[in-house]
Amino acid sequence: MNSFNSIRFKSETAKHFRKFSRRFFKTHTEALQTMLDFFFYNEISPKESLGPNGRTITNLIKKRFNAMAAMLKSMEKYGILPTKTMIELLFEHSPQKKRGQAPLLMDGQENDPERDRFFKKVEQALVMEKENTNLKRDLRQNRAEFIALLNKVQLVKSSFGKSRLELDMALEDFERLKIKIEKELP
C-alpha cells in the first residue's frame, strides 16, 4: 500500500488546487504528479512565461484585422491611384506592343524611336550594373587588404612610456602597397 504525507498549504491555495484537481484528474496525487512531470520533462520553470497564449494571440489577430480594415478604408477613400501610378511608371520605359506586331524583338523595327530609347536605357542600366559589380569587387579586395594590414599591427608595450603600435611589414611590401593606393586615387 502507498504511504501518504501531508503538506501544509494556505486554505485558498488548497481550495483552488482541489477545484483544479477534480476538474482534470481522479486524485490530487495524480494532478500534482502530472504538473511536476510537465515542468520536469519540458525543462521549464513554473515562473517562466510560455510566450503568447490564446488571449494575446486573439488580441494580435484583432489588431492585424483592424490594420487591414484601415488599409481597405484608405483604399476606398483615396482609391488605388498611387499604386496604379507606381506600376505605370515602372512599365513606362518598356516598349509598347502595337496591334499586329510580331512577337520577336528584332523583326523589322530598325527605325522605331521608342524601341531605340528603350534599348539605350537597358544598355545604360547594364553599364551601371557592371560598374556597380566592379566597385563591389574592388571594395571586397580593399577590405581584405586592409584587414591583412591590420593583422600585421602589433601592440608594443614600453617600460618607460606609453605603449605604441608597430607595423610588422617588410619595407618593400609597404612601398608596393603605398604605390598601389596612390594609383587608385582619382
Number of C-alpha atoms within 10 A of each C-alpha: 3 3 4 7 4 5 5 6 10 7 9 9 10 12 12 10 16 15 12 13 17 12 10 11 14 10 11 16 12 13 19 14 10 13 12 12 12 14 12 12 8 8 9 12 11 12 6 7 9 9 7 10 9 8 9 11 12 12 11 13 12 12 12 12 12 12 12 12 12 12 12 13 12 12 14 10 9 10 12 11 10 11 11 11 11 11 11 11 11 10 11 11 15 15 16 11 9 7 6 6 12 12 8 8 10 8 9 10 14 9 8 10 11 14 17 14 14 15 15 12 14 14 12 12 12 12 12 12 12 12 12 12 12 12 12 12 12 12 12 12 12 13 12 12 13 12 11 11 15 12 11 12 13 12 10 12 11 9 7 6 7 8 11 10 10 11 14 13 11 8 9 9 10 14 11 11 13 11 11 11 11 10 8 7 6 4
